Amino acid sequence: MTRPPFAPLLTLGVIGLLLGSAPAQALEGDASAPIEVEADRLDLDDRAGTAVYTGDVDIRQGSMQLSGARVEIRRNDQGELTRATATGERAYIEQQPAPDEPLVRGWGRTIVYHVAERRIELIDRAELHQGGDTFDGGYLEYFLDRRVVQARSEAEGVEERQRVRMTLEPEQQDGQ
């Protein structure tokens, strides 16, 4: 069986990367917004199921963004997007879950988005901003659907221990 052409990965795959499968997790207009990719270079390997963008990579669709010095997108044998990895001094990912919610923003030297699990790993100098709350550490894991954060001071392959720090904003009472 031959694999589908790689071009659908670049359009549908990036949509899956940025929006995932749960429409409640992103603004409705994002799905129909054009996908904009900027990079200095693209290396595409259809047989391996990879697309590697390098050189100040910026991928946007509506309110969604993924950027880094290098972004690699992988797909499985069925042509489905499985993982996107952004690397750089400060790789970046953001999502606006709903019109009335603030952007969720994440940074790290490596960001790995596991599509099927809707899970983001922020590795080395990791930082996550969720509303007024901030999380910092060597490794942060964010589950998009459950809005759960797990943080550790150490990350595999990172020599420097980076203490976990949090700033949590108190909930505002009605009328305040």
C-alpha positions in Angstrom: 0.0 0.0 0.0 1.4 3.4 -0.9 1.3 6.3 1.4 -0.8 9.3 0.6 1.1 12.2 -0.8 3.0 14.4 1.7 1.1 17.6 0.6 -1.9 16.7 2.8 0.4 16.5 5.8 1.5 20.0 5.2 -2.1 21.3 5.2 -4.2 18.9 7.2 -1.2 17.8 9.3 -0.4 21.3 10.5 -4.1 21.8 11.2 -4.0 18.7 13.4 -0.8 19.8 15.0 -2.2 23.2 16.0 -5.9 22.4 16.6 -5.9 18.7 17.4 -9.1 16.8 17.3 -11.2 18.5 20.0 -12.9 21.6 18.6 -13.6 22.9 22.1 -9.9 23.3 22.6 -9.4 26.1 20.1 -11.2 29.0 18.6 -13.8 27.9 16.0 -12.4 30.2 13.3 -8.9 28.6 13.6 -9.9 25.5 11.6 -10.9 27.6 8.6 -8.0 30.1 8.9 -5.2 29.8 6.3 -2.0 28.1 7.5 1.1 30.2 7.2 4.6 28.6 7.4 7.7 30.7 7.2 11.2 29.1 7.3 14.6 29.4 5.6 14.5 25.8 4.5 12.3 22.7 4.1 13.6 19.1 3.9 10.7 16.8 3.0 11.1 13.0 3.1 7.8 11.4 2.0 9.0 7.8 2.5 10.2 8.5 6.1 7.1 10.6 6.8 9.0 13.7 7.9 9.1 17.4 7.1 11.9 19.4 8.7 11.7 23.2 8.6 14.8 25.1 9.6 15.8 28.7 10.1 13.6 30.9 12.2 10.5 28.7 11.7 7.1 30.2 12.3 3.9 28.1 11.8 0.5 29.9 12.4 -3.1 29.3 11.9 -5.6 31.7 13.3 -4.7 32.1 17.0 -2.4 29.2 17.0 1.4 29.4 16.7 4.5 27.0 16.9 8.0 28.4 16.3 11.6 27.5 16.8 15.0 27.4 15.0 13.9 23.9 13.7 10.5 22.2 13.6 10.2 18.6 12.6 6.8 17.1 11.8 6.3 13.3 11.7 3.5 11.2 10.4 2.7 7.4 10.6 2.2 4.9 7.8 -1.5 6.0 7.5 -0.4 9.6 6.9 -1.6 10.9 10.2 0.4 13.5 12.1 1.9 11.9 15.2 4.4 14.3 16.6 5.8 17.8 16.1 9.1 18.8 17.7 10.3 22.4 17.8 13.8 23.2 19.0 15.9 26.3 19.5 17.2 28.6 22.2 13.5 29.5 23.0 11.1 27.4 21.0 7.5 28.6 21.5 3.9 27.3 21.3 0.6 29.0 22.0 -3.1 28.2 21.9 -6.2 30.1 22.8 -8.6 27.5 24.1 -11.8 29.6 23.9 -12.7 33.2 23.0 -13.2 34.1 26.7 -10.0 32.4 27.9 -6.4 33.8 27.7 -3.7 32.4 25.5 -1.8 29.4 26.9 1.9 30.0 26.1 4.9 27.7 26.4 8.6 28.0 25.9 11.6 25.6 26.1 14.7 24.6 24.3 12.7 21.6 23.0 8.9 21.4 22.6 7.3 18.1 21.7 3.6 17.9 20.8 2.2 14.4 20.9 -0.9 14.7 18.7 -3.0 11.7 19.6 -2.4 12.3 23.3 -2.9 16.1 22.9 0.1 16.4 25.2 2.9 19.0 25.1 6.4 18.5 26.6 8.4 21.6 27.3 12.0 20.6 27.9 15.0 22.6 29.3 14.3 26.1 30.5 10.7 25.2 30.3 8.1 27.8 31.0 4.3 27.7 30.8 1.8 30.6 31.2 -1.8 29.7 31.7 -3.9 32.8 32.5 -2.2 34.5 35.4 -0.5 31.3 36.5 3.1 30.6 35.5 5.2 27.4 35.8 9.0 27.1 35.3 11.3 24.1 35.5 13.6 21.7 33.7 10.6 19.8 32.3 6.9 20.7 32.1 4.2 18.5 30.7 0.8 20.0 29.7 -2.3 18.0 28.8 -4.4 20.2 26.6 -7.8 18.5 27.1 -7.6 18.2 30.9 -5.5 21.4 31.3 -3.2 19.6 33.7 0.4 20.7 34.3 3.1 18.4 35.6 6.5 19.9 36.4 10.0 18.5 37.3 13.3 20.1 38.0 15.2 17.6 35.8 14.8 16.6 32.2 16.3 13.7 30.4 19.5 14.7 28.5 19.7 18.0 30.4 22.6 18.4 32.7 21.5 21.5 34.6 18.9 21.0 37.3 16.2 23.7 37.1 14.1 24.1 40.1 10.3 24.1 39.7 8.7 27.4 40.4 5.1 28.4 40.3 3.1 31.6 40.6 -0.6 31.0 41.0 -3.1 33.8 40.8 -6.0 33.7 43.2 -9.4 33.3 41.6 -11.4 36.5 41.5 -14.6 36.7 43.4 -17.7 38.0 41.6 -18.0 41.8 41.9 -14.3 42.2 42.5 
